[in-house]
Amino acid sequence: MNDFSKLAYVDLETTGGRPTSDRITEIAIVQTIDGVVVDEWHTLVNPGIQIPEMIQRIIGITPAMVKDSPTFEEILPIVMEKLEGFVFVAHNARFDTGFLKNAYKRLGEDFSYPVLCTVKLSRKLYTQYKRHNLDSIIQRFNLKCDARHRALGDAAALPQLVSRMFKDFDRGDVLAAMALQRKLGSVPPHLDPKIFDEMPNEPGVYLFYGESGALLYVGKSVQIRTRVMSHFSSDHSNDREMRMAQQVHDIEWIVTAGEFSALMLEADLVKKRAPLFNRQLRRQKTLFSLYWEGNSPKEIKSNTVSTPVIRDINADDNVSDSARLDNSYGLFRSRKQASELLKKIQKDSQLCAKQLGLEKGKGPCFSFQLKRCRGICCEQESAISYRLRLQQALSPIKVKGWPYDGPVGIYETNEKSGLSCIHIISNWQYLGKVNDESELADFSHDDSISLDIDFYRICISQLQKNSKVIPLNTVINHAG
């Protein structure tokens, strides 16, 4: 008797595709011993949450059907009894195990069964076929399925598939494929495990692609292979990771000279190619900030308080790059975002809406009447007091001034791959890169480069921890 003599074929129907928040509505378990079906069991499950209408149309399970059905807590002892001592088998097992792991966890139990995925087995053995979804397999091998998209119908088709595998291939080859899959259990069902043998563990960017070649996700890491595998090792606890694992069919990677290079390439690819699972970034020339000269000697001497102004800090060509950031608070992609934050600051700090330019008219502001303004608008609060409170409210979002005297270079080298480069930056603007110091003297850049909010954030983070920063003010010329 071998390790795969006792198999429990499992299929679930659920309220959706998110294992952490959706719930099981039906479960079926078909047990086989040495290829012979010895037991079939299934039940509807009351999920305790609504079943979306779209899901009802697909699986044919309605709220009325599960209303009087047992909860998963009530059937858990039966499920555990039927899985004990058996290898758990499912088509796209990542989906089913994701839901069961979360269901077990909510009840204080551990899901710890050996798992086989028939999608992976089909891909491994039937390499001549492109599609390995259950519909394609049922049609290809003329498998019997009494009720497609119902738990027992789908589960009962799987022993027929495995039986066909033992008929089409040498028994030892099928068992070897099962054993290899157990070893590589965290690999997504549509991904060739060999890809990890080729994947480097160096700094760089990786790209996930779907079945049709659509770009799903772009990520970066200082260790590409380790990071990619981490996406798939705990996807049952993260809905987005689970959805990516279900869809990924191929992975591409680009090795870089270091982490900063990887961050820059990742941001550029996300902006240019808009992958499905990334937070969408966009290139833009406009960038807004709150400009306030509240602490200027002129204002302090005149005992007045100026109004913060929303301005596009990239728009004024007559202002030097360094001056653009003086007295600037916050960086925003739109005027609306800047205005919304100003309103929040006004409310949270009991500032004056009229003084902030958020309200017009004569007399005290409306907030003063509600006792949410201390009265700068009607001489109930002094300019000194108000200026200090406004400064305290704005200080957490103060734009950091450029800490260097002119441009600098961030030097990176990847000894394993032999890649190296120097990224050239000035006043939080990315000017470009060269391969080494010998190319700095001939370096030139576009004077119309705008400040980019994403690069600003990347740059601040990297300059704080990157020790290889090279002052370049005497090597290259840069106005501003």
DONUKE-306669 format. One record per residue (C-alpha): residue number from 1; residue in three letters; x, y, z negated. Coordinates in pm, whole numbers, plus 50000, padded with zeros to 5 digits. Layout:
BEGIN
n, res, c1, c2, c3
NUM, ALA, X, Y, Z
...
END
This chain:
BEGIN
n, res, c1, c2, c3
1, MET, 50000, 50000, 50000
2, ASN, 50139, 50346, 50094
3, ASP, 50082, 50694, 49953
4, PHE, 49813, 50763, 50215
5, SER, 49600, 50453, 50168
6, LYS, 49334, 50640, 49967
7, LEU, 49205, 50953, 50140
8, ALA, 48924, 51186, 50034
9, TYR, 48795, 51390, 50329
10, VAL, 48646, 51717, 50209
11, ASP, 48446, 51993, 50373
12, LEU, 48291, 52307, 50223
13, GLU, 48038, 52562, 50334
14, THR, 48073, 52902, 50168
15, THR, 47918, 53249, 50148
16, GLY, 48211, 53398, 50340
17, GLY, 48582, 53376, 50406
18, ARG, 48725, 53533, 50090
19, PRO, 48827, 53262, 49841
20, THR, 48857, 53500, 49546
21, SER, 48513, 53659, 49576
22, ASP, 48296, 53435, 49796
23, ARG, 48151, 53110, 49663
24, ILE, 48083, 52750, 49767
25, THR, 47732, 52668, 49894
26, GLU, 47783, 52303, 49992
27, ILE, 48048, 52034, 49942
28, ALA, 48096, 51687, 50089
29, ILE, 48354, 51422, 50000
30, VAL, 48404, 51108, 50211
31, GLN, 48635, 50850, 50051
32, THR, 48831, 50594, 50253
33, ILE, 49059, 50313, 50139
34, ASP, 49293, 50171, 50404
35, GLY, 49086, 50345, 50671
36, VAL, 48748, 50207, 50558
37, VAL, 48478, 50445, 50432
38, VAL, 48385, 50339, 50077
39, ASP, 48175, 50636, 49964
40, GLU, 48000, 50945, 50099
41, TRP, 47876, 51219, 49868
42, HIS, 47748, 51570, 49926
43, THR, 47540, 51834, 49757
44, LEU, 47421, 52189, 49805
45, VAL, 47561, 52429, 49546
46, ASN, 47399, 52737, 49397
47, PRO, 47670, 53000, 49455
48, GLY, 47526, 53252, 49211
49, ILE, 47565, 53529, 49470
50, GLN, 47384, 53633, 49786
51, ILE, 47444, 53442, 50111
52, PRO, 47488, 53699, 50391
53, GLU, 47239, 53669, 50677
54, MET, 47518, 53616, 50930
55, ILE, 47649, 53319, 50728
56, GLN, 47294, 53180, 50697
57, ARG, 47265, 53182, 51077
58, ILE, 47598, 53001, 51121
59, ILE, 47564, 52726, 50860
60, GLY, 47186, 52706, 50829
61, ILE, 47191, 52731, 50449
62, THR, 46945, 52983, 50302
63, PRO, 46905, 53120, 49948
64, ALA, 46582, 52920, 49912
65, MET, 46770, 52597, 49984
66, VAL, 47027, 52651, 49708
67, LYS, 46798, 52814, 49453
68, ASP, 46741, 52493, 49255
69, SER, 47075, 52330, 49341
70, PRO, 47343, 52270, 49074
71, THR, 47616, 52525, 49015
72, PHE, 47978, 52434, 49082
73, GLU, 48034, 52412, 48706
74, GLU, 47767, 52142, 48690
75, ILE, 47918, 51932, 48970
76, LEU, 48284, 51983, 48875
77, PRO, 48307, 51650, 48681
78, ILE, 48179, 51463, 48990
79, VAL, 48423, 51645, 49221
80, MET, 48717, 51574, 48991
81, GLU, 48620, 51205, 48963
82, LYS, 48597, 51163, 49341
83, LEU, 48929, 51339, 49411
84, GLU, 49128, 51169, 49134
85, GLY, 49382, 50925, 49278
86, PHE, 49307, 51025, 49638
87, VAL, 49489, 51244, 49887
88, PHE, 49277, 51553, 49963
89, VAL, 49217, 51582, 50339
90, ALA, 49043, 51866, 50521
91, HIS, 49041, 52032, 50860
92, ASN, 49224, 52362, 50803
93, ALA, 49280, 52251, 50444
94, ARG, 49412, 52592, 50346
95, PHE, 49057, 52727, 50358
96, ASP, 48899, 52450, 50150
97, THR, 49178, 52431, 49893
98, GLY, 49172, 52810, 49858
99, PHE, 48807, 52803, 49753
100, LEU, 48845, 52500, 49529
101, LYS, 49155, 52638, 49357
102, ASN, 48964, 52953, 49270
103, ALA, 48653, 52759, 49164
104, TYR, 48864, 52534, 48940
105, LYS, 49050, 52832, 48797
106, ARG, 48728, 53012, 48701
107, LEU, 48637, 52706, 48494
108, GLY, 48979, 52672, 48332
109, GLU, 49094, 52372, 48538
110, ASP, 49396, 52318, 48764
111, PHE, 49359, 52202, 49123
112, SER, 49662, 51976, 49169
113, TYR, 49595, 51712, 49432
114, PRO, 49818, 51606, 49722
115, VAL, 49683, 51773, 50037
116, LEU, 49677, 51688, 50409
117, CYS, 49547, 51914, 50685
118, THR, 49406, 51748, 50996
119, VAL, 49467, 52063, 51201
120, LYS, 49839, 52032, 51129
121, LEU, 49835, 51658, 51199
122, SER, 49660, 51717, 51530
123, ARG, 49911, 51987, 51629
124, LYS, 50202, 51762, 51533
125, LEU, 50080, 51452, 51716
126, TYR, 49878, 51586, 52009
127, THR, 50127, 51840, 52137
128, GLN, 49978, 51835, 52487
129, TYR, 49666, 52017, 52365
130, LYS, 49645, 52387, 52291
131, ARG, 49328, 52392, 52078
132, HIS, 49291, 52198, 51756
133, ASN, 48972, 52342, 51608
134, LEU, 48705, 52092, 51506
135, ASP, 48473, 52166, 51798
136, SER, 48753, 52096, 52048
137, ILE, 48858, 51777, 51869
138, ILE, 48501, 51643, 51844
139, GLN, 48449, 51699, 52216
140, ARG, 48795, 51570, 52314
141, PHE, 48765, 51236, 52133
142, ASN, 48384, 51204, 52144
143, LEU, 48362, 51193, 51764
144, LYS, 48025, 51148, 51596
145, CYS, 47909, 51458, 51402
146, ASP, 47545, 51454, 51293
147, ALA, 47541, 51816, 51171
148, ARG, 47811, 52058, 51283
149, HIS, 47883, 52338, 51029
150, ARG, 47729, 52132, 50751
151, ALA, 47961, 51983, 50494
152, LEU, 47882, 51612, 50535
153, GLY, 47865, 51623, 50913
154, ASP, 48207, 51788, 50941
155, ALA, 48368, 51579, 50666
156, ALA, 48244, 51253, 50821
157, ALA, 48407, 51339, 51155
158, LEU, 48755, 51354, 51000
159, PRO, 48805, 50980, 50921
160, GLN, 48719, 50914, 51287
161, LEU, 48994, 51158, 51391
162, VAL, 49256, 50996, 51167
163, SER, 49149, 50651, 51288
164, ARG, 49201, 50774, 51645
165, MET, 49550, 50894, 51551
166, PHE, 49647, 50548, 51426
167, LYS, 49510, 50405, 51753
168, ASP, 49698, 50651, 51978
169, PHE, 50033, 50648, 51795
170, ASP, 50261, 50411, 51612
171, ARG, 50147, 50372, 51252
172, GLY, 50491, 50470, 51125
173, ASP, 50486, 50791, 51328
174, VAL, 50148, 50893, 51185
175, LEU, 50261, 50824, 50829
176, ALA, 50584, 51016, 50894
177, ALA, 50382, 51315, 51018
178, MET, 50171, 51298, 50700
179, ALA, 50481, 51281, 50481
180, LEU, 50643, 51574, 50661
181, GLN, 50330, 51782, 50617
182, ARG, 50324, 51711, 50244
183, LYS, 50681, 51843, 50229
184, LEU, 50584, 52159, 50424
185, GLY, 50247, 52208, 50259
186, SER, 50253, 52588, 50252
187, VAL, 50295, 52634, 50628
188, PRO, 49976, 52774, 50794
189, PRO, 49780, 52525, 51006
190, HIS, 49852, 52683, 51347
191, LEU, 50221, 52750, 51288
192, ASP, 50506, 52521, 51393
193, PRO, 50711, 52444, 51076
194, LYS, 51031, 52442, 51285
195, ILE, 51011, 52819, 51309
196, PHE, 51137, 52847, 50951
197, ASP, 51455, 52658, 51043
198, GLU, 51537, 52937, 51290
199, MET, 51422, 53230, 51076
200, PRO, 51711, 53428, 50915
201, ASN, 51717, 53531, 50553
202, GLU, 51855, 53877, 50630
203, PRO, 51718, 54234, 50626
204, GLY, 51470, 54310, 50899
205, VAL, 51114, 54319, 51026
206, TYR, 50877, 54030, 51098
207, LEU, 50564, 54029, 51317
208, PHE, 50267, 53790, 51288
209, TYR, 50075, 53712, 51608
210, GLY, 49731, 53556, 51655
211, GLU, 49621, 53288, 51902
212, SER, 49574, 53532, 52190
213, GLY, 49901, 53714, 52121
214, ALA, 49735, 54001, 51933
215, LEU, 49960, 54156, 51669
216, LEU, 49818, 54078, 51325
217, TYR, 50076, 54221, 51086
218, VAL, 50416, 54387, 51064
219, GLY, 50622, 54357, 50747
220, LYS, 50977, 54418, 50631
221, SER, 51212, 54259, 50381
222, VAL, 51577, 54233, 50284
223, GLN, 51525, 53854, 50313
224, ILE, 51295, 53783, 50605
225, ARG, 51243, 53407, 50561
226, THR, 51183, 53428, 50185
227, ARG, 50929, 53708, 50228
228, VAL, 50744, 53539, 50513
229, MET, 50708, 53213, 50320
230, SER, 50581, 53405, 50016
231, HIS, 50286, 53523, 50227
232, PHE, 50171, 53163, 50257
233, SER, 50264, 53015, 49920
234, SER, 49997, 53200, 49718
235, ASP, 49741, 53297, 49981
236, HIS, 49460, 53122, 49791
237, SER, 49469, 53408, 49540
238, ASN, 49469, 53690, 49796
239, ASP, 49191, 53733, 50052
240, ARG, 49400, 53925, 50304
241, GLU, 49684, 53673, 50288
242, MET, 49433, 53393, 50337
243, ARG, 49282, 53558, 50647
244, MET, 49629, 53613, 50794
245, ALA, 49732, 53253, 50726
246, GLN, 49421, 53127, 50904
247, GLN, 49495, 53334, 51215
248, VAL, 49874, 53338, 51255
249, HIS, 50002, 53130, 51549
250, ASP, 50350, 53274, 51599
251, ILE, 50610, 53487, 51420
252, GLU, 50873, 53718, 51568
253, TRP, 51152, 53885, 51372
254, ILE, 51407, 54163, 51427
255, VAL, 51722, 54166, 51212
256, THR, 51841, 54511, 51101
257, ALA, 52151, 54661, 50940
258, GLY, 51977, 54703, 50605
259, GLU, 51661, 54788, 50413
260, PHE, 51637, 55149, 50528
261, SER, 51658, 55038, 50893
262, ALA, 51385, 54781, 50826
263, LEU, 51159, 55041, 50664
264, MET, 51203, 55278, 50957
265, LEU, 51136, 55008, 51215
266, GLU, 50832, 54880, 51026
267, ALA, 50675, 55228, 51008
268, ASP, 50748, 55288, 51377
269, LEU, 50594, 54957, 51488
270, VAL, 50285, 55005, 51274
271, LYS, 50227, 55351, 51419
272, LYS, 50286, 55242, 51779
273, ARG, 50108, 54906, 51779
274, ALA, 49840, 54934, 51503
275, PRO, 49845, 54571, 51374
276, LEU, 49512, 54438, 51245
277, PHE, 49616, 54376, 50884
278, ASN, 49841, 54679, 50822
279, ARG, 49729, 55006, 50668
280, GLN, 49702, 55217, 50977
281, LEU, 49962, 55491, 51019
282, ARG, 49958, 55751, 51292
283, ARG, 50202, 55993, 51440
284, GLN, 50104, 56356, 51394
285, LYS, 50264, 56692, 51439
286, THR, 50041, 56868, 51187
287, LEU, 50116, 56825, 50818
288, PHE, 49943, 57032, 50553
289, SER, 50046, 57149, 50209
290, LEU, 49929, 57383, 49935
291, TYR, 50154, 57689, 49942
292, TRP, 50172, 57892, 49620
293, GLU, 50423, 58160, 49519
294, GLY, 50288, 58188, 49167
295, ASN, 50627, 58208, 48998
296, SER, 50783, 58471, 49224
297, PRO, 50936, 58771, 49041
298, LYS, 50702, 59005, 49229
299, GLU, 50391, 58827, 49106
300, ILE, 50511, 58797, 48750
301, LYS, 50603, 59166, 48741
302, SER, 50264, 59273, 48880
303, ASN, 50084, 59050, 48631
304, THR, 49871, 58891, 48905
305, VAL, 49806, 58537, 49023
306, SER, 49804, 58458, 49394
307, THR, 49571, 58206, 49557
308, PRO, 49715, 57873, 49680
309, VAL, 49689, 57861, 50060
310, ILE, 49648, 57551, 50275
311, ARG, 49900, 57570, 50556
312, ASP, 50050, 57352, 50827
313, ILE, 50413, 57339, 50724
314, ASN, 50520, 57218, 51070
315, ALA, 50348, 57500, 51260
316, ASP, 50561, 57809, 51189
317, ASP, 50864, 57803, 51419
318, ASN, 50997, 58122, 51259
319, VAL, 51049, 57955, 50922
320, SER, 51362, 57748, 50853
321, ASP, 51323, 57381, 50767
322, SER, 51430, 57430, 50407
323, ALA, 51200, 57730, 50358
324, ARG, 50901, 57524, 50471
325, LEU, 50922, 57320, 50151
326, ASP, 50971, 57610, 49909
327, ASN, 50661, 57659, 49694
328, SER, 50485, 57369, 49872
329, TYR, 50265, 57130, 49675
330, GLY, 50146, 56799, 49817
331, LEU, 50164, 56668, 50172
332, PHE, 49835, 56596, 50348
333, ARG, 49737, 56460, 50688
334, SER, 49445, 56704, 50718
335, ARG, 49312, 57033, 50580
336, LYS, 49019, 56838, 50438
337, GLN, 49248, 56618, 50225
338, ALA, 49426, 56927, 50090
339, SER, 49095, 57098, 50012
340, GLU, 48957, 56789, 49837
341, LEU, 49262, 56767, 49612
342, LEU, 49239, 57138, 49531
343, LYS, 48877, 57084, 49424
344, LYS, 48981, 56794, 49202
345, ILE, 49258, 56998, 49040
346, GLN, 49012, 57283, 48978
347, LYS, 48767, 57048, 48808
348, ASP, 49018, 56846, 48606
349, SER, 49212, 57150, 48476
350, GLN, 48918, 57391, 48433
351, LEU, 49066, 57635, 48682
352, CYS, 48877, 57913, 48855
353, ALA, 48707, 57822, 49184
354, LYS, 48707, 58185, 49298
355, GLN, 49076, 58234, 49226
356, LEU, 49153, 57912, 49416
357, GLY, 48958, 58034, 49718
358, LEU, 48692, 57765, 49680
359, GLU, 48410, 58006, 49599
360, LYS, 48315, 58356, 49711
361, GLY, 48096, 58633, 49570
362, LYS, 48102, 58892, 49295
363, GLY, 48120, 58835, 48921
364, PRO, 48227, 58523, 48731
365, CYS, 48255, 58196, 48917
366, PHE, 47989, 57929, 48879
367, SER, 48226, 57708, 48677
368, PHE, 48261, 57986, 48417
369, GLN, 47887, 57986, 48370
370, LEU, 47907, 57611, 48307
371, LYS, 48197, 57666, 48065
372, ARG, 48436, 57488, 48303
373, CYS, 48650, 57793, 48376
374, ARG, 48826, 57999, 48109
375, GLY, 48748, 58329, 48277
376, ILE, 49035, 58458, 48489
377, CYS, 48758, 58571, 48726
378, CYS, 48605, 58803, 48464
379, GLU, 48913, 58902, 48264
380, GLN, 48841, 58651, 47987
381, GLU, 49174, 58475, 48048
382, SER, 49508, 58646, 48099
383, ALA, 49708, 58612, 48420
384, ILE, 50001, 58469, 48222
385, SER, 49787, 58195, 48068
386, TYR, 49615, 58110, 48394
387, ARG, 49941, 58106, 48592
388, LEU, 50093, 57862, 48344
389, ARG, 49791, 57629, 48361
390, LEU, 49786, 57640, 48742
391, GLN, 50159, 57562, 48750
392, GLN, 50107, 57264, 48519
393, ALA, 49823, 57136, 48735
394, LEU, 50025, 57163, 49056
395, SER, 50363, 57045, 48928
396, PRO, 50296, 56668, 48966
397, ILE, 50256, 56714, 49345
398, LYS, 50543, 56961, 49399
399, VAL, 50725, 56880, 49721
400, LYS, 51079, 56782, 49635
401, GLY, 51341, 57020, 49771
402, TRP, 51620, 56887, 49993
403, PRO, 51896, 56793, 49743
404, TYR, 52193, 56826, 49982
405, ASP, 52383, 57110, 50145
406, GLY, 52298, 57024, 50505
407, PRO, 52241, 56692, 50678
408, VAL, 52348, 56354, 50535
409, GLY, 52390, 56005, 50670
410, ILE, 52268, 55684, 50512
411, TYR, 52521, 55415, 50600
412, GLU, 52410, 55053, 50628
413, THR, 52594, 54738, 50727
414, ASN, 52481, 54379, 50759
415, GLU, 52797, 54171, 50727
416, LYS, 52625, 53847, 50824
417, SER, 52489, 53974, 51155
418, GLY, 52760, 54235, 51215
419, LEU, 52505, 54516, 51253
420, SER, 52579, 54863, 51116
421, CYS, 52441, 55214, 51160
422, ILE, 52428, 55561, 51010
423, HIS, 52084, 55721, 50980
424, ILE, 52105, 56102, 51001
425, ILE, 51861, 56305, 50791
426, SER, 51817, 56671, 50706
427, ASN, 51544, 56844, 50503
428, TRP, 51349, 56516, 50491
429, GLN, 51344, 56499, 50871
430, TYR, 51480, 56198, 51058
431, LEU, 51720, 56321, 51327
432, GLY, 51835, 55985, 51464
433, LYS, 52111, 55729, 51414
434, VAL, 52455, 55629, 51539
435, ASN, 52641, 55301, 51519
436, ASP, 52943, 55432, 51326
437, GLU, 53128, 55748, 51221
438, SER, 53317, 55772, 51550
439, GLU, 52989, 55870, 51722
440, LEU, 52896, 56150, 51479
441, ALA, 53094, 56426, 51655
442, ASP, 52894, 56379, 51975
443, PHE, 52558, 56337, 51802
444, SER, 52272, 56562, 51918
445, HIS, 51906, 56569, 51827
446, ASP, 51571, 56719, 51918
447, ASP, 51520, 57054, 51739
448, SER, 51141, 57014, 51754
449, ILE, 51130, 56721, 51511
450, SER, 50842, 56757, 51263
451, LEU, 50827, 56659, 50899
452, ASP, 50655, 56320, 50869
453, ILE, 50473, 56225, 50548
454, ASP, 50558, 55855, 50575
455, PHE, 50927, 55921, 50637
456, TYR, 50934, 56172, 50350
457, ARG, 50815, 55900, 50112
458, ILE, 51053, 55637, 50252
459, CYS, 51345, 55877, 50238
460, ILE, 51291, 55986, 49877
461, SER, 51273, 55624, 49765
462, GLN, 51582, 55519, 49959
463, LEU, 51803, 55815, 49865
464, GLN, 51740, 55743, 49498
465, LYS, 51885, 55392, 49524
466, ASN, 52122, 55409, 49822
467, SER, 52478, 55478, 49716
468, LYS, 52617, 55501, 50070
469, VAL, 52511, 55859, 50145
470, ILE, 52758, 56054, 50360
471, PRO, 52753, 56439, 50364
472, LEU, 52755, 56551, 50726
473, ASN, 52731, 56932, 50710
474, THR, 53090, 56967, 50835
475, VAL, 53058, 56694, 51098
476, ILE, 52739, 56778, 51289
477, ASN, 52547, 57100, 51342
478, HIS, 52190, 57130, 51231
479, ALA, 51995, 57452, 51212
480, GLY, 51769, 57519, 50916
END
